[in-house]
Amino acid sequence: MEKVIVITGASSDIGMAYINENAQEYSKIIAHYHHESELFTRLCHQYEGKVLPIQADFGNQEAVQQFVVKIEETGLTPTHILHLASPVTQSVKFHKSRVEEYQFMMQVSVYSIVEILRAFLPAMQKQKFGRILLMLSAYVEIPDPRFAAPYVTAKYALLGLMKDVAAEYAAKGITVNGISPQMMETKFLKDVPELIVEQQRLAGPLRRLLQKEDILPMMRLLLSDEAAAVTGENIGITGGNHIL
């Protein structure tokens, strides 16, 4: 079976790292991006013919629908979906957050993958195979998240979506899982106050933030043929740090 993966947020640090580590596993990689960077352009050239970049602003529902249409026009049938797309989180007190921030977070993180899954799950069901992995967050694992209500709300919505879809499609050869890493050393932290970042560096037993290399092996496993018996699970990757 030809393996075709759709990666949303493929231009993120994690997305590019996953492609670099696992490009040989797939016949085609449909790589969603919003803003093109020099590194992402270079990556696409490196895997020219294998990586198919498609631009879309997931903050716009119509753009997500057009993204799905562009995939359908390729004639490719996705067998794997890796959902990384997410707005950058910001530290903000609840009473200062705006309803529009919740709407935007939900559109980019949740409604986008709903559209994508609705489009391609029927084909996965027909071929009795599919691997779906959603990037969640340690915020859904810790007992007392705070100062990031729009982001936390969207990640909990993704967790619920993952659980529901996993249960419905478990008997159809399709697995749906999530991973919830602690704070990682990526450009995603650019709007997080340095004081919070430094507190996280010192909080856990590792005395550092997670690196991309810390989570890639679990991503690879959950998207592999060997993970047929793992579905509906959210795997925390914390390095022993359970405080955010």
N, C-alpha and C positions, 0 to 999 in steps of 0.2 A: 504494500500500500504506500502510495506517495504521501510523504509527511509534509504538510503545509501549516506553518504557524502564523497566526496573527498576533503581533505584539503592539499593544497600545502604549503610548509613551515610550516608544523605542529609542528616542533621542535622549532619554534620561541616562544618567550614569549607569544605573542598573540595567536598563534596556540594552545599551551598547555593550556592556560587559557580558551579558547573557549571549548576545549574538556572537561576540568574539570567541566565547568558550564553547559554543554549541552549534555553530553554523553547519558543521558537517552532518548533524543529525537530521537536517531538513532539506527537502528538495527546493522549497521556496520559503522565504521569510517575508511576510507582508508587514512592513515596518511603518507604523503610524508615527507622525511627528506633527507638532504644532509650529514650533520655531526651529528652523534649521540652523545648526551650528557647524563650524568648520570641522570639528571632530566627527560629527554625524555624516557630513558630506564625504569625508575621507573614508569612513567605514563603508558607506554605500558603494564607493568606487572600488574599495578593496574586495567586496563580495558582489561585484557587478554581475548581473545575470542570476544571482541567487536572492539578493535582497531587493525587494520592490518597495521603495518608499512612497507613501501616500500622505499628503498633507491634509489635515482637518483640524478645525477649531472645535473641540468637544464641548466648549461652552455654549455652542449653538446647536440646537436639536436638528435643524435642517442640515447642517454640515455633517453631523453624525450619520444621518440618513444617506447623504451623498457619498460618504465614506463607504458605507455598506454597498451602495450601488457600484462604486468603482471596483470593489473586491469581486462582486458578482460578474462584472464585465471582463475580468481577467479569465474567467472560466475555471478558476482554482477553487477547490473545495477544502476549507480549513479542517484540519484534524486536531489542531492544538490552538488554544487561545491563552495568551498571557496578558493580563490586564494590569498595567502599571500606571496608566494615566491618572493624574491627581493634581489639583492645584497645590501650590506651596502653602504649607500651614503657617499661621502667624500666631504669636502669643497675644491674646486679647481677653480682657475681662468680659464676662457674659453680658453685662448690661451695656457694654460698648459695641457688641456685635450687632450687625444689621441683618434683617431677614434676607436681603439680597445676597449676602454671603452664604447663607444656608442654601439658597436656590442655586447659586453658582457651583458650590461644592457638590450638591446632589446631581446637577446636570453633568458635570465633568466626570465624577467618580462613579455614579450609579446609573443614571439614565442612559449614558452612552453604552455601557456594557449590556444593559437590558436590550437595547436595540440590536446590538451585535449578536447576542445569544439568540434572540428571537429569529434572527435571519439565518443562523448557521446550525443551531441545534437540530433541526429536522434532518439535515444531511448527515450529521454525526449519528443520529439515531438510525438512519437508514443503513449506514455502513457498520453500525454496532461498535463504534469506537470513537472516543473523544477524550482529550485531556484539557482541562480548564483550570487555570490557577489565577487567583485574585490576590493582589497586594493589599493587605489590610494594615494593621498597625498594632504596636504594643499597647496603644490606648484602649483597645478592646479587651486586653488581657489584665490590665492593672485595675485595682479596686477603686481608685479615686483619680480619674483623669480631671484635669482642670485647665482653664485658660486657653482652650482650643475647641469650643463647643461646636462650631460649624463643621470642622474637620472630624471631630469625634463622632458627631451625628451621622455624617456620610459613611464613615468606616463601619459603624454599627449597622447601617442599612445594607452595606455590602456583605457583612457577616450574615445577616438574615437572608439575603438573596442567595448566598452561597449554600447555606443550609437547605433552603427550600428546593433549589434546582438540583442539588446533589441527591436529595431523597427521591425526587421525581424521576431522575434518569439513572439511578444506580443499577437497575436491572437491564439497562440498555447499552452497557459497555462504556459508559461515559462517567468519568470522575470529575468532581468539582471540589477544589480545595482552596485554602487560603494560607498565607504566611503572615505572621505579625512580628516584624523585626523591631528591636529597640532603635534608638536614634543612630543613624548611619552617617558616616563621613562622606557626604555627597553635596552637590550644589543645591540640593533641596533645602539645605539649612541656611541659605543666604539671607533670609528675612527673620531668622530666629536670633534673639539677643544673645550675644557672646557669653553673657553670664550664665544663661540657661545651658548653652552648649558645654561650657566648662564644668558646670555642676554634673552634667551627664558623664563627662569624661572621667570624673573622679568617683562616681556613685557606685559602680559595680566592681566585681572582683577582677575584671580584666583591666581596669584603670584606663580604659580607652573607649572610644566609640566603635561601633561595629564597622567593619569594612565590607565592601562588595563581596570579597572572597569568602566572607563568613556565611553568606546566605545563598550563594550560587549553587553549592552542592544540593541543598534541600529543594531549590527550584528545579534543578535538573532531575532529581528523583521523582518529584510529584508530577512532572510532565513526561516521564518515561513510561515505556511499556511495562516495566516492573511494578508500577504503582497501581495495578488494576484493583487491588483490594483496599486501597486507601481512598476514601471519598467522604465528603462532608466534614473534613477535619480542618481546624485552624491551628497551624503549628507556630508556636511562639519561639522566636530566636532572640534571646535577651542577653546572652553572656552572663547570666546570673543577676542582671540588674532588673529589678521589678518596680522601679520608681521612675516617674516622668515628671 
